Amino acid sequence: MKETWLRSTIALLLGLAIFATWSHTPVYAADKKTVTIGLEDWSSEIASSNLVKAVLWNKLKVKCRLRQMGVSEQYESVSNGSIDAMVGAWLPGQTKYLENHKDQLEDLGPNLEGAKIGLVVPVVSSTWLMSQDGNTEGYMKIDSIEEIKDHYDDFNGKIIGIETDSGMMTIMRDKLIPAYGLEEFELIPGTEVSMTAELANAIKKRKWIVVLGWTPHWSFGRWALKFLDDPKKVWGGGESIHTLARKGLKDEMPEVYKFLDNFKWSPDNMEQLLLWNQMGGNPYENANRWIKANPEIVESWFK
C-alpha cells in the first residue's frame, strides 16, 4: 500500500513540475493551426483583417484569431510574438511605433498603396441634392488648412479626432497644430465611430465641422467630403498600409508567411468591402463574399 501511495505521489509531483515548466515557457501566438492577427477598431482594419482570416481558412485551412487592440499595443505585440501579424500599419503616419520595434519584427511592405490622411470637411450631401429648394451648394467656404483659424467660432473651437495613440493624432498634436497656428483649437480625441457620428450630425444640421479623416473609408461614399489643402505639406505625400509579422513566422509557418508577404490590394478593392460592411452583415461573411467576387486577385496571393 505504501509503495503504491509513494509511486502515485511521485507521479503527481512530476506532473506538477512538468506543468509548471510548460506554463512558464514563452509560447508564440501561432501554432500549426492558428494565426493571431491584431487590429484596431477601424473600418479599414476590420475589412482587411477579416479578409486575411477568410483567405487563410479558404486556401490553407489555417484558423485565424483576431485580437482588437490599440495601435501602440499592436506594434508591441508583434515585436514580442504575442500576435503573429498586423495588416493595418499606416506609414509613414505610424513611423514612431515602427522605429521603436523595427529590430524585433519584419516589415513585409505595403499591402495597400494610395491611402490618404488629412483634415476633412463636408462639401454637399446627397440629401441636399434632393431638397425642395434645390440647394446643392456646400455651406462651408473653406479649401485649405490655413483657413481654419479664421473660422474659430464656426467650428466652435474644435477639431474632431480619433484615438489618442494613433499616428495621425500624434502628427496633429506635434506638427500640424503648431505649423498652422491652431493652438487655440481643442483637438477632440475619440474613435472612428464617434468621429463619423459627429460628422453625420453636423451634415444633417448643416453645421461647420472639421474632422481627422482618411481614405479608403466608407464615409466618402456616403457623403461628399473633401480633404483640405495642406500647403505646408505636414501630411507628406500620402500613406501606405503595411503588413508586419513577428520574427520566426517565416520558418514556423512558411505558407502563411508567403501569403501575408504577397497580400496586396487597391483602395478600390477595399472600398468594395467597406461598403458591404457599412450596409450591414458580418464582416467575415462579407470577406467570403469578396473572395468569391475576386478570385483572380486571391489567386495572385499564392503564386
C-alpha positions as CSV (number, residue, x, y, z in Angstrom):
1,M,0.0,0.0,0.0
2,K,2.8,2.4,1.0
3,E,4.6,1.6,-2.2
4,T,1.5,2.3,-4.3
5,W,1.0,5.6,-2.5
6,L,4.6,6.5,-3.0
7,R,4.5,5.9,-6.7
8,S,1.3,7.9,-7.1
9,T,2.8,10.8,-5.1
10,I,6.0,10.8,-7.2
11,A,3.9,10.7,-10.4
12,L,1.8,13.6,-9.2
13,L,4.8,15.7,-8.3
14,L,6.5,15.0,-11.6
15,G,3.3,16.0,-13.4
16,L,3.1,19.3,-11.5
17,A,6.7,20.0,-12.2
18,I,6.2,19.4,-15.9
19,F,3.1,21.6,-15.9
20,A,4.9,24.4,-14.1
21,T,7.8,24.3,-16.5
22,W,5.4,24.4,-19.5
23,S,3.2,27.1,-18.1
24,H,6.3,29.4,-17.7
25,T,7.7,28.7,-21.1
26,P,7.0,31.5,-23.6
27,V,4.5,30.5,-26.3
28,Y,4.2,32.3,-29.6
29,A,0.8,33.4,-30.8
30,A,0.9,30.9,-33.7
31,D,0.9,27.2,-33.6
32,K,0.5,24.9,-36.6
33,K,-3.3,25.5,-36.7
34,T,-3.9,29.1,-35.6
35,V,-2.7,32.5,-36.6
36,T,-3.4,35.6,-34.4
37,I,-3.8,39.0,-36.2
38,G,-4.0,42.2,-34.2
39,L,-6.3,45.1,-35.4
40,E,-7.5,48.5,-34.4
41,D,-11.3,49.1,-34.4
42,W,-11.2,51.0,-37.7
43,S,-13.4,50.0,-40.6
44,S,-10.4,49.6,-42.9
45,E,-8.6,47.3,-40.5
46,I,-11.8,45.3,-39.8
47,A,-12.2,44.8,-43.5
48,S,-8.6,43.8,-44.2
49,S,-8.1,41.6,-41.1
50,N,-11.3,39.6,-41.7
51,L,-10.3,39.2,-45.4
52,V,-7.0,37.7,-44.2
53,K,-8.8,35.5,-41.8
54,A,-11.2,34.2,-44.5
55,V,-8.4,33.6,-47.0
56,L,-6.3,31.7,-44.5
57,W,-9.2,29.3,-43.9
58,N,-10.4,29.0,-47.5
59,K,-7.0,28.5,-49.1
60,L,-4.8,27.0,-46.3
61,K,-7.3,25.6,-43.8
62,V,-5.5,27.6,-41.1
63,K,-7.6,29.1,-38.3
64,C,-7.2,32.8,-37.6
65,R,-7.9,34.6,-34.4
66,L,-8.5,38.4,-34.5
67,R,-7.4,40.4,-31.4
68,Q,-8.6,44.0,-31.1
69,M,-6.1,46.4,-29.6
70,G,-4.7,49.9,-29.9
71,V,-2.1,51.0,-32.3
72,S,0.9,51.0,-29.9
73,E,-0.1,47.7,-28.4
74,Q,-0.2,46.1,-31.9
75,Y,3.4,47.0,-32.6
76,E,4.5,45.9,-29.2
77,S,2.6,42.6,-29.6
78,V,4.1,41.8,-33.0
79,S,7.6,42.5,-31.7
80,N,7.2,40.3,-28.6
81,G,5.5,37.5,-30.5
82,S,2.2,37.6,-28.6
83,I,0.5,38.1,-32.0
84,D,1.7,36.9,-35.4
85,A,1.0,39.8,-37.6
86,M,-0.9,43.0,-38.3
87,V,-2.1,44.3,-41.7
88,G,-3.0,47.8,-40.6
89,A,0.3,49.6,-40.2
90,W,-0.2,53.1,-41.7
91,L,3.1,54.5,-42.8
92,P,4.7,57.0,-42.6
93,G,2.0,58.1,-40.1
94,Q,3.0,55.5,-37.6
95,T,6.7,55.7,-38.2
96,K,7.5,56.4,-34.5
97,Y,6.0,53.0,-33.5
98,L,7.8,51.1,-36.2
99,E,11.1,52.8,-35.3
100,N,10.7,51.6,-31.7
101,H,10.3,48.0,-32.7
102,K,11.9,47.6,-36.2
103,D,14.6,45.2,-35.0
104,Q,12.1,42.9,-33.3
105,L,9.6,42.4,-36.2
106,E,9.5,42.1,-40.0
107,D,8.0,44.8,-42.3
108,L,6.6,42.9,-45.3
109,G,5.9,46.1,-47.1
110,P,2.7,47.7,-48.3
111,N,-0.5,45.7,-48.8
112,L,-2.3,48.8,-50.0
113,E,-0.9,52.0,-51.6
114,G,-2.6,55.2,-52.4
115,A,-4.2,55.8,-48.9
116,K,-4.5,59.3,-47.7
117,I,-4.9,61.1,-44.3
118,G,-5.8,64.7,-43.5
119,L,-8.3,67.1,-42.3
120,V,-11.7,66.6,-43.9
121,V,-14.8,68.8,-44.3
122,P,-18.2,68.3,-45.9
123,V,-18.9,69.7,-49.4
124,V,-22.6,68.8,-50.1
125,S,-24.7,65.9,-49.1
126,S,-27.0,63.7,-51.2
127,T,-29.9,64.9,-49.1
128,W,-29.4,68.4,-50.2
129,L,-29.4,67.3,-53.9
130,M,-32.9,66.2,-53.4
131,S,-34.1,69.1,-51.3
132,Q,-37.1,71.1,-52.4
133,D,-35.2,74.4,-52.7
134,G,-32.7,72.7,-55.0
135,N,-29.8,73.9,-52.8
136,T,-26.7,72.0,-53.9
137,E,-24.1,74.5,-52.7
138,G,-21.7,73.5,-50.0
139,Y,-22.2,75.5,-46.8
140,M,-18.5,75.6,-45.9
141,K,-16.5,78.0,-47.9
142,I,-13.1,76.6,-47.0
143,D,-10.4,74.9,-49.0
144,S,-7.2,75.0,-47.0
145,I,-6.0,74.2,-43.5
146,E,-4.7,77.7,-43.4
147,E,-8.3,79.0,-43.4
148,I,-9.3,77.0,-40.3
149,K,-8.1,79.6,-37.8
150,D,-10.2,82.3,-39.5
151,H,-13.4,80.3,-38.6
152,Y,-12.8,79.6,-34.9
153,D,-16.4,80.4,-34.0
154,D,-17.9,78.5,-36.9
155,F,-16.0,75.4,-35.8
156,N,-16.9,76.0,-32.2
157,G,-13.1,75.9,-31.5
158,K,-12.9,72.2,-32.1
159,I,-11.2,69.7,-34.4
160,I,-12.7,66.2,-34.2
161,G,-10.1,63.5,-33.9
162,I,-9.8,59.8,-33.2
163,E,-7.8,57.6,-30.8
164,T,-5.1,59.5,-28.9
165,D,-2.3,57.0,-29.6
166,S,-2.9,56.9,-33.3
167,G,-0.1,58.1,-35.6
168,M,-2.5,60.6,-37.2
169,M,-3.3,62.2,-33.8
170,T,0.4,62.4,-33.0
171,I,1.1,64.3,-36.2
172,M,-1.8,66.6,-35.4
173,R,-0.5,67.4,-32.0
174,D,3.2,67.6,-32.7
175,K,3.3,69.0,-36.2
176,L,0.1,70.3,-37.8
177,I,-1.3,72.3,-35.0
178,P,1.8,74.3,-34.4
179,A,2.6,74.6,-38.1
180,Y,-0.8,76.3,-38.8
181,G,-1.1,78.2,-35.6
182,L,-4.1,76.2,-34.4
183,E,-3.1,76.1,-30.7
184,E,-6.4,77.7,-29.6
185,F,-8.4,74.9,-31.1
186,E,-9.3,71.9,-29.0
187,L,-8.4,68.5,-30.6
188,I,-11.1,66.2,-29.5
189,P,-10.0,62.5,-29.1
190,G,-12.4,59.7,-29.8
191,T,-12.9,56.8,-32.1
192,E,-13.7,56.2,-35.7
193,V,-17.4,55.7,-34.6
194,S,-17.6,58.9,-32.6
195,M,-15.9,60.9,-35.3
196,T,-18.3,59.7,-38.0
197,A,-21.3,60.2,-35.7
198,E,-20.2,63.9,-35.2
199,L,-19.7,64.2,-38.9
200,A,-23.2,62.8,-39.7
201,N,-24.9,65.1,-37.1
202,A,-23.1,68.2,-38.4
203,I,-24.0,67.4,-42.0
204,K,-27.6,66.8,-41.1
205,K,-27.8,70.2,-39.3
206,R,-25.5,72.0,-41.8
207,K,-23.1,72.9,-39.0
208,W,-19.4,73.6,-39.6
209,I,-17.1,70.7,-38.8
210,V,-13.6,69.6,-39.5
211,V,-12.5,66.0,-38.7
212,L,-9.4,63.9,-38.9
213,G,-10.2,61.5,-41.8
214,W,-8.6,59.1,-44.2
215,T,-9.2,57.1,-47.4
216,P,-10.1,54.4,-48.1
217,H,-13.2,55.0,-45.9
218,W,-16.9,54.4,-46.4
219,S,-17.8,57.9,-45.4
220,F,-16.5,59.3,-48.7
221,G,-19.1,57.1,-50.5
222,R,-21.9,58.2,-48.2
223,W,-21.3,61.9,-48.2
224,A,-19.5,64.4,-50.4
225,L,-16.3,65.2,-48.5
226,K,-13.0,66.8,-49.3
227,F,-9.5,67.0,-47.8
228,L,-8.4,70.5,-47.0
229,D,-5.3,71.5,-48.9
230,D,-2.1,71.2,-46.9
231,P,0.3,73.9,-48.3
232,K,2.9,73.3,-45.6
233,K,3.0,69.5,-46.6
234,V,2.7,68.4,-43.0
235,W,0.9,65.2,-44.0
236,G,3.6,64.4,-46.6
237,G,3.0,62.6,-49.9
238,G,0.3,60.0,-48.9
239,E,0.1,56.8,-46.9
240,S,0.7,53.1,-47.5
241,I,-0.8,50.4,-45.3
242,H,1.8,47.8,-44.4
243,T,1.8,44.2,-43.2
244,L,4.1,43.5,-40.2
245,A,5.0,40.0,-39.0
246,R,6.7,38.6,-35.9
247,K,10.2,37.2,-36.1
248,G,10.2,33.4,-36.7
249,L,6.9,33.2,-38.6
250,K,8.6,32.6,-41.9
251,D,10.3,29.4,-40.6
252,E,7.4,28.2,-38.5
253,M,4.5,28.8,-40.9
254,P,6.0,29.3,-44.4
255,E,2.7,29.1,-46.3
256,V,1.1,31.7,-44.0
257,Y,4.1,34.0,-44.3
258,K,4.2,33.7,-48.1
259,F,0.5,34.7,-48.3
260,L,1.0,37.7,-45.9
261,D,4.0,38.7,-47.9
262,N,2.0,38.6,-51.2
263,F,-1.2,40.1,-49.8
264,K,-1.8,43.3,-51.8
265,W,-5.0,45.1,-52.9
266,S,-6.1,48.5,-54.1
267,P,-8.2,51.3,-52.5
268,D,-11.0,50.4,-54.9
269,N,-10.8,46.7,-53.8
270,M,-11.0,47.7,-50.1
271,E,-13.8,50.2,-50.7
272,Q,-16.0,47.5,-52.2
273,L,-15.7,45.5,-48.9
274,L,-16.0,48.6,-46.8
275,L,-19.3,49.4,-48.5
276,W,-20.7,45.9,-47.8
277,N,-19.7,46.1,-44.2
278,Q,-21.3,49.5,-43.8
279,M,-24.5,48.2,-45.3
280,G,-24.7,45.5,-42.7
281,G,-23.9,41.9,-42.3
282,N,-21.0,40.1,-40.7
283,P,-17.5,41.4,-41.8
284,Y,-16.2,37.8,-42.0
285,E,-19.2,36.7,-44.2
286,N,-18.7,39.8,-46.3
287,A,-15.0,38.9,-46.7
288,N,-16.0,35.5,-48.0
289,R,-18.3,37.2,-50.4
290,W,-15.4,39.4,-51.6
291,I,-13.3,36.3,-52.1
292,K,-15.9,34.8,-54.4
293,A,-16.3,38.0,-56.3
294,N,-12.5,38.4,-56.8
295,P,-10.9,35.0,-57.4
296,E,-8.1,36.3,-59.7
297,I,-6.9,38.7,-57.0
298,V,-7.0,36.0,-54.3
299,E,-5.1,33.5,-56.6
300,S,-2.4,36.1,-57.2
301,W,-1.5,36.0,-53.5
302,F,-0.5,32.3,-53.8
303,K,1.7,32.4,-56.9
